[in-house]
């Protein structure tokens, strides 16, 4: 009579490990794409909120407020008696790995908001485009200062 054994053989373990390797090989590209998509969505949301903060700060303070893009860094700056004070800043590439470009009919690196909440100097919608890998999205600002988070339908 043979004694019962518990456990797995080396061959069984190798088969299981190789199957797990094959499954992960197919899953990793999808996970990377989902991560890029979430990063772009997060950058779009944060930038839209900063634009809304810039517009609201202009109305609240009664002075010009600027949304400034410098490469992949965005800032909100308020004019306080001739002195520019930064109230919010974000480096989208360092934080999320997302690149930012301007476009639209009125491409601008700086969007100024008047005390009435209107975008000063825009001749058409200004578009901010976010890209990470194959994922991309955009935020638009109309001449009236309205921020569109879902594409450029203003």
N, C-alpha and C positions, 0 to 999 in steps of 0.2 A: 504494500500500500504506500502511496506517495503522500508526502506532507503537503498541505495546501500552502500556496505562496500568496503573499499580498504585494501589490505594487505593480509597476509597469516595466516592460523590457525597454532596452535602449532603442530598438527599432520603432516601437510604438511612440516613444518620446520624440524621435526624429521626424516621424510622420506628422505629428501634431504641430511641432515647431515650424516645419516647412509649410504646412497649410496656413498657419497664422501669418507667416511671412508673405505668402501669396495674397491673402486677403488684405493685409495692410498695404501692400504695394498698389492695389486698386483703390483703396480708400483715401490715401494721402493726397492725391491731386484734388479730390473733391473737398477735402477739409481745407486745403490751402485756398481754394476758390471761395469757400464760405467765409474764411477769415478775411480775405481781401474785401469781400462784399460788406461784411460787418464794419470794417475799418472805414470804408468809403461812406457808408451810411452814418456812422458816428461823426465823421468829419463834417459831413453835410449838415447834420443836426446842430453841432456845436457852432459852426459858422453862421447858420441861420439865426441861432439864438444871440450870437454876438452882434449881428446886424440889427436885430430887434432891440437889443440893449442900446446900441448906438442911437437909433431913432428915438427911443424912449428917453434917453439921457438928454438929447437935444431939446425935446419938448419940455422935460422937467426943469432943466437948468436955464432954458431960455437963451442958449448960445449954440453956436455951431459945434457939431460933433463929427468926427471923422472915423470911418472904417478904413484902415490902411492895410494893404497886402504888400508884403515885401518877401518875394520868393514864396516859401511855404509857411511863412509866419504871418499871422493876422493879429491886428491890434485895434482896440477902440480907444480913441483919444478925444478928450473933451477940452474945449478952449475955455480956460478959467482966467478971465481978465488978462488975456494976452499970453498966458502961459499954457502950454499944451501938457495935459495930465493924462497918463495912460491909466485907464480903469480896467482893462482886460487885455490879455495877450495869450496867444496859443501858437505853438510850433507844431503844425499838423504832421510834418514828416517825422520829426523826432518822437512825437507822442504816438502816432498811429501808422506811420509809414505811407502816408498819402501825399501825393503831389497836387499842387493847386495852380491853376492857370485861369486867366481872365479871357472873356470873349463876348460875344453878342454884338448888337449894333452899336453899343457904346462901351468898348473895352476900357476899363479903368482900374488902376491899382489903388486909387483912393476914392471913396464915396463919401461925400459930405452931406450931412443932414442939417436942414435949417431948423430954427426953433419951432417951426410949424410942422416938422416931421417930413418935409419934402426933400427928395434927393436933389441937390444943387448941381446944375451943369450937365445932367444926363440928357442926351438927345433921344435915347431909346433905352430898352432894358439892358442892364449890365448883368453879365453872366459870370459866375464863378464855377469852374469845372474841377471836379475832384477825380483823381485816378489812382488806382493801386492794382497792379497786375492787369487783368482783363476787365476789372470792375470799374465803372465810372458813373458819375451822377453830377447834378448841377443844382445851383441855387441862383435865382434871378431877383434883381431889384428893379422896380419900375421907376419912372420919372417922379411919381408921387411918393416914392419911398416904401411902397408895399413890397414885402419879402415873400417870394413864392418858394416853398420848400420842395414841392413835388414838380420838378421840371420848370419850364419857362412859359407857362400859360398864365399871363397876367391880365 
